[in-house]
Each structure stands twice: as C-alpha cells, then as structure tokens.
C-alpha cells in the first residue's frame, strides 16, 4: 500500500491508500482495469522518472556550476533565479517525460499479458 505521509496521514496512524487512490485514479478501477496493474505501472513510472531525472539534475547542476565558475559574464548577467531555472527545468522535463513514457510502455506490456 502507498503510505500517505506526505498528506499528513502517516502510516503510524494506520492510514494507507493505494497508488490509484492517492493520485486520483479511482476511475480506472470502474473500467475493469486491474488494480495491481495500475499499482505496478504507477510505481514503475515513478521509479523510472526519478532515476532519469536524477541524471538530468546532476548534469544540469554540473553545467551551471562550471559556467558560473568559468565565465564572468554568466556570473554577472544571470541572477540566482535564472541559474536555478537552468538547473531544475531539465529535471522536471525529464521526470514528466520519462514517467509518461514508462506508463505507456507498461500499459502496452499489461495489454499483451
């Protein structure tokens, strides 16, 4: 089960929800979709998105850090918010893209099985 610690309802209180309920995907079970398949695909998408986005975050952080250190114009002409945006934008793009692609791959695998 998917613990809801982020919502302030910790597992210590005995409150857990499934992945489907947590992300508001309750309508999936009404159509005859297997709950375990939704759980597997959601978990796989979350894992793949986090794994790939960590690589993007490390690469973007290294690139911005190097640019800040090596180019005086980068230091002076771009503020903190711009540098932060250059680091986190690839992270979010990669996370959402890879998660969606993994959901599609998993849906195809589940349909074939």
MARMI-538551 format. One line per 8 residues: number of its first residue (from 1); their letters; for each residue x, y, z of C-alpha. Coordinates in steps of 0.02 Angstrom, whole numbers, plus 50000, padded with zeros to 5 digits. Each point is the difference from the previous one (the first is absolute). Layout:
BEGIN
NUM = a = X,Y,Z; ...
//
This chain:
BEGIN
1 = xxxxxxxx = 50000,50000,50000; 50052,50178,49968; 50028,50091,50165; 49930,50175,50009; 50133,50082,50104; 50007,50148,49880; 49818,50042,50036; 50030,50003,50187
9 = xxxxxxxx = 49918,49831,50021; 50146,49891,50049; 50011,49812,49997; 50021,50006,50190; 49817,50049,50010; 49956,49847,49896; 49943,50103,49852; 50057,49941,49829
17 = xxxxxxxx = 49932,50019,49826; 50037,49914,49838; 50097,50090,49864; 49839,50015,49900; 49906,50086,50141; 50145,50116,50045; 50016,50069,49824; 49813,50012,49969
25 = xxxxxxxx = 49992,49855,49878; 49849,49917,50079; 49908,50004,49835; 50121,49870,49931; 49929,49861,50106; 49824,50035,49937; 50051,49951,49823; 50060,49827,50047
33 = xxxxxxxx = 50183,50047,50011; 50095,49888,50119; 50049,50096,50158; 50166,49910,50012; 50041,50050,49821; 49966,50182,50041; 50108,49983,50155; 50141,49919,49903
41 = xxxxxxxx = 49996,50126,49858; 49990,50148,50117; 50145,49939,50105; 50104,49961,49846; 49965,50172,49927; 50047,50086,50162; 50160,49900,50015; 50053,50027,49819
49 = xxxxxxxx = 49960,50186,50005; 50100,50023,50161; 50147,49899,49934; 50013,50093,49836; 49968,50172,50074; 50139,49976,50128; 50121,49981,49855; 49931,50157,49918
57 = xxxxxxxx = 50012,50096,50164; 50182,49949,50024; 50045,50048,49822; 49910,50167,50004; 50071,50042,50171; 50176,49961,49942; 49979,50102,49841; 49930,50153,50091
65 = xxxxxxxx = 50134,49985,50135; 50137,49992,49870; 49927,50146,49903; 49989,50102,50159; 50180,49963,50044; 50076,50021,49827; 49904,50144,49919; 49992,50168,50086
73 = xxxxxxxx = 49858,50056,49887; 49895,49851,50059; 50033,50051,50180; 49948,50181,49979; 49864,49997,49867; 49897,49857,50066; 49923,50008,50173; 49967,49864,50126
81 = xxxxxxxx = 49825,49964,49934; 50064,49980,49822; 50136,49880,50054; 49875,49903,50105; 49883,49989,49851; 50141,49933,49892; 50030,49862,50127; 49821,49947,50041
89 = xxxxxxxx = 49921,50015,49826; 50090,49847,49929; 49959,49906,50160; 49812,50029,49984; 49996,49973,49813; 50092,49835,50017; 49894,49942,50146; 49833,50032,49915
97 = xxxxxxxx = 50055,49936,49830; 50080,49839,50065; 49854,49966,50117; 49875,50018,49859; 50103,49892,49883; 50014,49865,50134; 49812,50006,50029; 49974,49971,49814
105 = xxxxxxxx = 50126,49857,49995; 49921,49921,50152; 49824,50016,49928; 50058,49911,49843; 50081,49861,50103; 49842,49980,50103; 49890,49995,49844; 50109,49864,49923
113 = x = 50000,49895,50158
//
